Amino acid sequence: MNDIFISYAHIDDESLDEEQKGWISKFHRSLSVKIAQLTGEPPKIWRDPKLRGNDVFDQAIVNEFKNSRLMISILTPRYVKSEWCRKEITNFCRNAEDQGGINVEGKSRLIKVIKTPIATHASDIELPKILGSILGFEFFELDQETGRVVEFDEAFGQKAKQSYYSRIYDLATEVADVLVALDN
């Protein structure tokens, strides 16, 4: 059984610099290490490294989120436009309800990570209602001087890098709490 299923759009794992890992790959590794440090055990995390938009939404991927204790959805403009990603959330929520519920001890088994703000026209796309009720973890901030979005990524400087690791710690703590609650 997977502890965590990471749901994301593949374009969001493409690096701006050819020599660096993609954001999702770094996120996966950082989160895994921090959860292991908090719980004393490495979590079993699954994410799809190869499926693309023209692949069939098949039983292999369905089995992965059916057998996952919680899902982290990494929201970006591409993610909300992806029918595939919306199917992952919908099916995970349906399976979670069949297995005792989407909530455990007041915490959701679906965790929302907002990598990039989503434009209002993109938010018109129908996502499961539960996403609206989850606060989530933002991995960006607005630059007060310019009004530009600064993603939490080392490519945007030391402050963004520090903010990234601080948010990873917050997220890992929350995930560890949910995993412990599921064990109980």
N, C-alpha and C positions, 0 to 999 in steps of 0.2 A: 504494500500500500504506500502511496505517495503521501508525504506530509503536505506538500504544496504543489499546486499546478500554477505555473506562470503563464497567463494569457496575454499576448501582445501582438502587435502588427510587425511583420518582419522588417519593414523599412525603418522602424525605430531602433533596430540593432545595427544599422549601417553607420559606420564611423565617418566623421567629417575628414579625418586624417587616416590615410591608408595604413599607417603604422600602429594605430591604436585599435583596441578591441571596441566593439560596439557597446552602446549604453546598456542594452539589455544584458549582454554577456557580463559586463562589469557589475551590474546590479545583482545578477544571479549569484556571482561569486561573493560579493561583499555581504549580501544578505545571508548566504549560507554560512560564512565564517562567523558573523556576529551572532546568529542563532545558536551555532555550536558553542560559542563562548558563553552564551547565557544559559544554555540548557545542559551543557556537558556532553551533548551528542550531536553529530552532524545530521541535519535534516535531509530527508529524501525529497529532492525538488525535481520536478519534471517540467520541461518546456520543449516545445517542438522546434528543433533547429532547422528543419528543411521544408515543411509544407508551405505551399504558396497558394495564392488566390485561385489558381485554376485546378488545384488538387481537389479530389472528392472528399467531402466531410465524411470520413469513414469510421468504421467501428474501432480502429486502432486508437484514434484520438478520443473517441467517446469513452473507451475503457480507461484511459488515463485520467480523465476528470471524474469518472464514476468512482475510481479508486483513489481519489485525493481527498484529504481531510479538509483542506481549504484552498481557495483560489485567490491569487493576486492578479487583478486586471490592471494593466498599465494603459491608462487612458491618454490618447493623443488624438489629433484630428483624423489620422488614418484609421486608428482603432475603431472609432465610432462609426466610420463609414464602411467598415468591413463586415459583410454579412457573416463571414466565418467567425469573427470575434464575437459578434452578437449571439451566434448560435452557441458558442462555448459558454458564455455567461448564462444564457437561458437554460441550457441543458445541465450545467453544474447546479444551478439553483433548484431545478426540478429534482435532480438526483439527491441533493442535500435534504430537501423536504421529505423525500421518501425514506431517508436514512436518519430521521430524528429531528430534522429542522435545520434551517439556515443559520439560526442564532443559537449560541451556547453561552449560558451565564451572562446574557446581555451583550455579547459580542457577536459580530457577524463572521461567518465562515468565508464570506466574500469580502476581500479587502481591496479598496480602490486606491491606486497610486496614480496621481495625475502628473505625468511627465511634462506635458505641455498644455497650456490653456486651450480650451476648445471653443471655437467661434460659435456665436449664437445660432447661426444657420445649421451648423453641424449638430447642435444639441436638439434640433427638431427631429433627428433620427431616433426612432423608438428603441430605447434600452430598457432592460428590466427595471421596474419601479424601485426595487431595493437599492439600486445605485444612488438614487436620489436621497435615500434616508441614511446613507453611510457618509460620515464626514470625510474620510480619506486622508491621504498624505500627499501634499504638494511638493514636487521636486523642482520648483522654480520660484522665482520671486520677481516682482516688478522693480526695475531700477527707478528710484524716486526722482532722479534728475532727468532721465530721458524718457521714462514711461515704457521702456523696452522690457521684454521678457528676458530674464537671464536664467537659463536652465542650470540646475545643480550638476555641473560637470567640470572636471579639471580643465577642460579646454577653455573655459570662461574665467579662469583665474583662481587664485588661492582661496578667496572668500567663497566662491561657488563650490570649490572642492570641500572646504570645511562644512558648509551647509549640507552638502550631499551626505557626508559621513554622519553628521548629526541626525539627519532625517533617517538614514539607514538604521541608526541605533534605535530611534523611536519606533520605527516600523518593526524591527527585529524583536523588540520588547513586547510589542502588541501581538505579533505572531507567536512568540514563545508562550505568552499568556493563554492564547486561544488553544494552542496545542496541549498545554497542561490541562486546561478545562476539558478538552475532548478526552484526554486520558482518564480523567476522573469520571 
